[in-house]
Amino acid sequence: MITVKTFVFGPFQENTYLLINEEKEAIIVDPGFYEPHERDLFDGYLQAQALKPVQLVNTHCHLDHVFGNAHIHRTYGLQPYLHPLEKPVLDHGPAVGLMYNLPFEGYMGDFQPLEHGQTLPFGNDSFEVLFVPGHSPGHVCFYHAKQRFLIAGDTLFHRSIGRTDLPGGNHADLLRSIRQVLFALPDEVIVHSGHGLVTTIGEEKKENPFLQ
């Protein structure tokens, strides 16, 4: 049984996730803490719950989703898993941060590549990697079929979709990714997005105004 723990961090109110199994191992998804007190809150939670971080994964590499990558690598020795098309986005992150007056330490080391259909093992469980470009060139989601939940990043939101006006974004690609990949999942799948509220695939099929 995997538990999903959500933190809301940073100036963009980004959802950082911990995926926790029964062995108290944890996957860190999109560490978006920016202020020192947010980083301390995150580290303190791991320590208080006696959790062992075993993987760092990025749905995509816009700055609000990777603010904490360098700290996670330095503190827990984890290389990020990401799609290769996101590497230029990751490398450019600190420069983008300066444009927003949000300087941060970028992660510049090696990474573990992800591809569509890949199985990402996690103890006795696993996630399926879904390639869903549009919001960013190499955006991926992580689907847990057994418990029927999706870590969606910035593809699909509660009654909204990801923006596509940033470099590498493509509106047609995003709509295609949602309709052909995400909407192929069962309606009851719970969607944990990169920002905002939890929703389901079925709700967004019926109610999302961008997809009617």
C-alpha positions as CSV (number, residue, x, y, z in Angstrom):
1,M,0.0,0.0,0.0
2,I,1.4,3.3,-1.1
3,T,0.6,6.5,0.8
4,V,0.7,9.9,-1.0
5,K,1.9,12.8,1.1
6,T,1.5,16.3,-0.3
7,F,3.4,19.5,0.5
8,V,2.6,22.8,-1.1
9,F,5.8,24.8,-1.5
10,G,7.4,27.9,-3.1
11,P,6.2,31.1,-4.7
12,F,4.3,29.0,-7.3
13,Q,2.4,26.9,-4.8
14,E,3.7,23.7,-6.3
15,N,2.7,20.3,-5.0
16,T,5.7,18.3,-3.9
17,Y,4.9,14.6,-3.3
18,L,6.3,11.8,-1.2
19,L,5.2,8.3,-2.2
20,I,5.7,6.1,0.8
21,N,5.5,2.3,1.0
22,E,5.0,0.0,3.9
23,E,8.8,-0.4,4.3
24,K,9.0,3.3,5.0
25,E,10.8,3.9,1.7
26,A,10.0,7.1,-0.1
27,I,10.0,8.4,-3.7
28,I,10.4,12.2,-3.8
29,V,8.5,13.7,-6.7
30,D,9.2,17.3,-7.9
31,P,10.9,18.8,-4.8
32,G,9.6,22.4,-5.0
33,F,10.7,23.8,-1.7
34,Y,12.4,27.2,-2.1
35,E,12.6,28.9,1.3
36,P,14.9,27.5,3.9
37,H,12.0,26.9,6.3
38,E,10.3,24.8,3.6
39,R,13.4,22.7,3.1
40,D,13.7,22.2,6.8
41,L,10.0,21.2,7.0
42,F,10.5,18.6,4.3
43,D,13.7,17.2,5.8
44,G,12.1,17.2,9.3
45,Y,9.1,15.2,8.1
46,L,11.4,12.5,6.6
47,Q,13.3,12.3,9.8
48,A,10.3,12.4,12.1
49,Q,8.6,9.6,10.1
50,A,11.9,7.6,9.8
51,L,11.5,7.5,6.0
52,K,14.3,6.4,3.7
53,P,14.3,8.3,0.4
54,V,15.2,5.9,-2.4
55,Q,14.3,7.7,-5.6
56,L,14.0,11.3,-6.9
57,V,11.8,11.7,-9.9
58,N,10.8,14.8,-11.9
59,T,7.6,14.9,-14.0
60,H,9.3,17.8,-15.8
61,C,12.0,20.3,-15.0
62,H,10.4,23.8,-14.9
63,L,12.1,25.7,-12.0
64,D,9.2,25.3,-9.5
65,H,9.5,21.5,-9.7
66,V,13.3,21.3,-9.4
67,F,14.1,24.0,-6.8
68,G,15.1,21.2,-4.4
69,N,16.9,18.8,-6.7
70,A,20.4,19.9,-5.7
71,H,19.6,19.7,-2.0
72,I,18.0,16.2,-2.4
73,H,21.1,15.0,-4.3
74,R,23.5,16.5,-1.8
75,T,21.6,15.3,1.3
76,Y,20.3,11.9,0.2
77,G,22.6,10.9,-2.6
78,L,19.9,10.6,-5.2
79,Q,20.2,11.3,-8.9
80,P,17.0,12.6,-10.5
81,Y,15.0,10.4,-12.9
82,L,13.7,12.4,-15.8
83,H,12.9,12.2,-19.5
84,P,16.0,13.1,-21.6
85,L,14.1,15.9,-23.4
86,E,13.9,17.7,-20.0
87,K,17.6,17.9,-19.5
88,P,17.9,21.3,-21.3
89,V,15.0,22.6,-19.3
90,L,16.8,21.4,-16.1
91,D,20.1,23.0,-17.1
92,H,18.4,26.3,-18.0
93,G,16.5,26.5,-14.7
94,P,18.8,28.8,-12.7
95,A,18.9,31.3,-15.6
96,V,15.1,31.3,-15.6
97,G,15.1,31.7,-11.8
98,L,17.1,34.9,-12.2
99,M,14.5,36.2,-14.7
100,Y,11.9,35.7,-12.0
101,N,14.2,37.1,-9.3
102,L,14.2,33.7,-7.7
103,P,17.9,32.6,-7.7
104,F,18.5,29.0,-6.8
105,E,21.2,26.3,-7.0
106,G,20.6,24.1,-10.0
107,Y,21.3,20.4,-10.2
108,M,24.1,19.8,-12.8
109,G,24.9,16.2,-12.3
110,D,24.0,12.9,-14.1
111,F,20.4,11.7,-14.3
112,Q,18.5,8.5,-14.8
113,P,16.5,8.5,-18.1
114,L,12.8,7.7,-18.3
115,E,10.8,6.6,-21.4
116,H,7.2,5.9,-22.2
117,G,6.0,2.5,-20.9
118,Q,8.9,2.0,-18.6
119,T,8.3,0.3,-15.3
120,L,9.7,2.1,-12.3
121,P,10.1,-0.4,-9.5
122,F,9.5,0.7,-5.9
123,G,9.9,-2.1,-3.4
124,N,7.1,-4.6,-4.1
125,D,5.2,-2.0,-6.1
126,S,5.9,-0.3,-9.4
127,F,4.8,2.7,-11.5
128,E,4.3,3.0,-15.2
129,V,6.0,5.9,-16.9
130,L,3.7,7.8,-19.3
131,F,5.2,10.2,-21.8
132,V,2.9,13.2,-22.1
133,P,4.6,16.1,-23.9
134,G,2.9,19.5,-24.3
135,H,3.4,21.5,-21.2
136,S,7.1,20.8,-21.6
137,P,9.0,18.7,-24.2
138,G,9.7,15.7,-22.0
139,H,6.9,15.7,-19.5
140,V,6.0,12.3,-17.9
141,C,3.4,11.1,-15.5
142,F,3.6,8.2,-13.1
143,Y,0.7,5.7,-12.9
144,H,0.1,3.2,-10.2
145,A,-2.4,0.8,-11.7
146,K,-3.0,-1.3,-8.6
147,Q,-4.2,1.6,-6.5
148,R,-5.4,3.6,-9.5
149,F,-3.7,6.9,-9.0
150,L,-1.7,9.2,-11.2
151,I,1.1,11.7,-10.4
152,A,0.2,14.1,-13.2
153,G,2.7,17.0,-12.9
154,D,1.5,20.0,-14.9
155,T,-0.5,18.1,-17.6
156,L,-4.0,17.9,-16.1
157,F,-5.5,19.9,-13.3
158,H,-8.8,20.2,-11.5
159,R,-10.9,21.8,-14.3
160,S,-7.8,23.0,-16.1
161,I,-4.7,22.0,-18.1
162,G,-1.0,23.0,-18.1
163,R,0.1,26.2,-19.7
164,T,1.8,25.9,-23.1
165,D,3.3,29.3,-23.6
166,L,6.7,28.5,-22.0
167,P,9.6,27.5,-24.2
168,G,9.1,24.0,-25.6
169,G,5.3,24.0,-24.9
170,N,2.8,22.9,-27.5
171,H,-0.9,23.2,-27.0
172,A,-1.9,20.6,-29.6
173,D,0.6,18.1,-28.1
174,L,-0.8,18.7,-24.6
175,L,-4.4,18.1,-25.7
176,R,-3.3,15.0,-27.6
177,S,-1.4,13.7,-24.6
178,I,-4.3,14.1,-22.3
179,R,-6.9,12.7,-24.6
180,Q,-4.9,9.7,-25.9
181,V,-2.8,8.8,-22.9
182,L,-4.4,10.1,-19.7
183,F,-8.0,9.7,-20.7
184,A,-7.3,6.1,-21.7
185,L,-6.9,5.4,-18.0
186,P,-10.0,4.3,-15.9
187,D,-12.4,7.0,-14.9
188,E,-11.9,6.3,-11.2
189,V,-8.1,7.0,-11.3
190,I,-7.2,9.7,-8.8
191,V,-5.2,12.5,-10.3
192,H,-2.5,14.2,-8.1
193,S,-1.5,17.3,-10.1
194,G,1.5,19.6,-9.8
195,H,-0.6,22.4,-8.5
196,G,-4.1,22.7,-6.9
197,L,-6.7,20.1,-5.9
198,V,-7.0,16.4,-6.4
199,T,-9.4,15.2,-9.1
200,T,-10.2,12.1,-11.1
201,I,-9.9,11.2,-14.8
202,G,-13.7,10.7,-15.0
203,E,-14.4,14.2,-13.5
204,E,-12.1,15.9,-15.9
205,K,-13.6,14.0,-18.9
206,K,-17.0,15.4,-18.0
207,E,-16.2,18.8,-16.4
208,N,-12.9,20.2,-17.7
209,P,-13.8,23.1,-20.0
210,F,-10.5,22.9,-21.9
211,L,-11.3,19.3,-23.1
212,Q,-14.9,19.5,-24.2
